[in-house]
């Protein structure tokens, strides 16, 4: 089984910690959904996403709460279905998100949210009270619901540029990075998810039958709709991250290093819906986003690190990748836009 279809036991422990209040037999819960309790003592153990989904549904039924008891108000059973029905009645993803966030803000006391569009970037901001920050698991569960529903409404993955959280970084982040973004930033003033604003204009065209299928497989279908870490594309991206961009091989050199022909390389990437140029752009974008969050690194230095001939070439490429110029992105990510 590939890791894209599995969930770390760290997340199982988080779910149980939050949900299994005194009086709830943890062992009985684990046995009922087919998780060997002995796995809890193995830090690297993983379970099928479908098993984690069974745990989620069981806890939701027992508590009548689809949010693991992480808010003073319950997200009662049936809330996800109502959320989807309300969102899919809207013409665009932006309108659907506005509706969905409004519903969740009414239902959850500690996590009111707002969709903000700032030129070419959009962000979903949690308007939290000044009290103590939530746990990372609480935030990521919220983002899983919101982002998962958004991707389903649009019929495609919505790329996340960054997620910022008020809480400290948890001991385990690997699955969160795979599900959402490599660019996770902790101990920030606000909790928010940032993505390209043009996604908000995507049409919503979902039928009642499609909703029925989506809900029948939730949340497992949300959990596994991310990149395959065993794919050739993922392997190439991993290798590119280990090298300075100005040393990246051309297609022929890359193919030779993989002991395949250039035509085979192109064909296998095409089967995964990828191109080598697209992978290079993707890694450059990841690196640029990380460095733009560090105000002491100048645009000229970022351009040089990424292998661009000059700053204007970097500006042009970044606008193509992120739908925003680097200056606007940096001002938003650093909170300078208010």
Long-range contacts (C-beta under 8 A, 24 or more apart in sequence): 1-48, 2-228, 2-229, 2-230, 3-46, 3-178, 3-229, 3-230, 4-178, 4-224, 4-226, 4-227, 4-228, 4-229, 4-230, 5-48, 5-49, 5-50, 5-224, 6-46, 6-47, 6-48, 6-49, 7-46, 7-47, 7-48, 7-49, 7-51, 7-52, 7-175, 7-223, 8-45, 8-46, 8-172, 8-174, 8-175, 9-39, 9-40, 9-42, 9-43, 9-45, 9-46, 9-47, 10-43, 10-171, 10-172, 10-175, 11-52, 11-137, 11-175, 12-39, 12-40, 12-47, 12-52, 12-55, 13-40, 14-135, 14-137, 15-52, 15-55, 15-56, 15-59, 15-68, 15-137, 18-68, 18-69, 18-70, 18-135, 18-137, 18-138, 19-59, 19-62, 19-63, 19-68, 19-69, 20-59, 21-69, 24-62, 29-55, 29-58, 29-59, 29-62, 30-55, 32-58, 33-58, 49-220, 49-223, 49-224, 50-220, 52-220, 52-223, 53-217, 53-218, 53-219, 53-220, 53-223, 56-219, 67-108, 67-141, 67-142, 68-141, 70-134, 70-135, 70-137, 70-138, 70-141, 71-108, 71-109, 71-110, 71-111, 72-109, 72-110, 73-107, 73-108, 73-109, 75-104, 75-107, 75-108, 79-107, 80-145, 80-149, 80-215, 80-218, 81-211, 81-215, 83-145, 83-149, 84-149, 84-152, 84-153, 84-206, 84-211, 84-214, 84-215, 85-211, 87-149, 87-153, 87-204, 88-153, 88-204, 88-206, 88-211, 90-204, 91-203, 91-204, 92-200, 92-201, 92-202, 92-203, 92-204, 93-150, 93-153, 93-154, 93-158, 93-199, 93-200, 93-201, 93-202, 93-203, 93-204, 94-122, 94-200, 94-201, 95-204, 96-150, 96-153, 96-204, 97-124, 97-146, 97-150, 97-200, 100-146, 100-149, 100-150, 101-146, 104-142, 104-145, 104-146, 110-134, 111-142, 113-146, 115-200, 117-197, 117-200, 118-197, 118-328, 118-332, 118-337, 119-197, 119-324, 119-328, 120-196, 120-197, 120-198, 120-322, 120-323, 120-324, 120-328, 121-161, 121-194, 121-195, 121-196, 121-197, 121-322, 121-323, 121-324, 121-328, 121-329, 121-332, 122-194, 122-195, 122-196, 122-197, 122-199, 122-200, 123-192, 123-193, 123-194, 123-195, 123-332, 124-192, 124-193, 125-190, 125-191, 125-192, 126-190, 126-191, 126-192, 128-166, 128-190, 128-191, 133-165, 133-166, 133-167, 133-191, 134-166, 134-167, 134-191, 135-167, 135-170, 136-165, 136-167, 136-168, 136-169, 136-170, 136-176, 136-186, 137-170, 139-165, 139-167, 139-191, 140-176, 140-179, 140-180, 143-180, 143-193, 144-179, 144-219, 144-222, 144-223, 145-219, 145-222, 146-193, 147-180, 147-193, 148-218, 148-219, 148-221, 148-222, 148-223, 148-225, 149-222, 151-222, 151-225, 152-206, 152-214, 152-222, 153-204, 153-206, 154-199, 154-202, 154-204, 155-205, 155-206, 156-202, 157-225, 157-226, 158-195, 158-199, 159-195, 159-196, 160-193, 160-194, 160-195, 161-194, 161-195, 161-196, 161-289, 161-322, 161-329, 162-193, 162-194, 162-289, 162-293, 162-333, 163-192, 163-193, 163-194, 164-188, 164-190, 164-191, 164-192, 164-194, 164-333, 165-191, 166-190, 166-191, 167-191, 178-226, 178-227, 178-229, 179-223, 179-226, 182-286, 182-290, 183-286, 183-289, 183-290, 183-293, 185-293, 189-335, 190-335, 194-332, 194-333, 196-322, 196-323, 196-324, 197-323, 198-323, 228-272, 231-272, 232-268, 232-269, 232-272, 233-269, 233-272, 233-274, 233-279, 236-269, 236-276, 236-279, 237-279, 237-282, 237-283, 240-279, 240-280, 240-283, 241-283, 241-286, 241-287, 244-305, 244-307, 245-280, 245-283, 245-284, 245-287, 245-305, 245-306, 245-307, 246-307, 248-280, 248-307, 251-276, 281-317, 281-320, 281-321, 284-317, 284-321, 285-318, 285-321, 285-322, 288-314, 288-318, 288-321, 288-326, 289-322, 289-329, 289-333, 292-326, 292-329, 292-330, 292-333, 293-330, 293-333, 293-334, 295-330, 295-334, 299-326, 299-327, 302-326
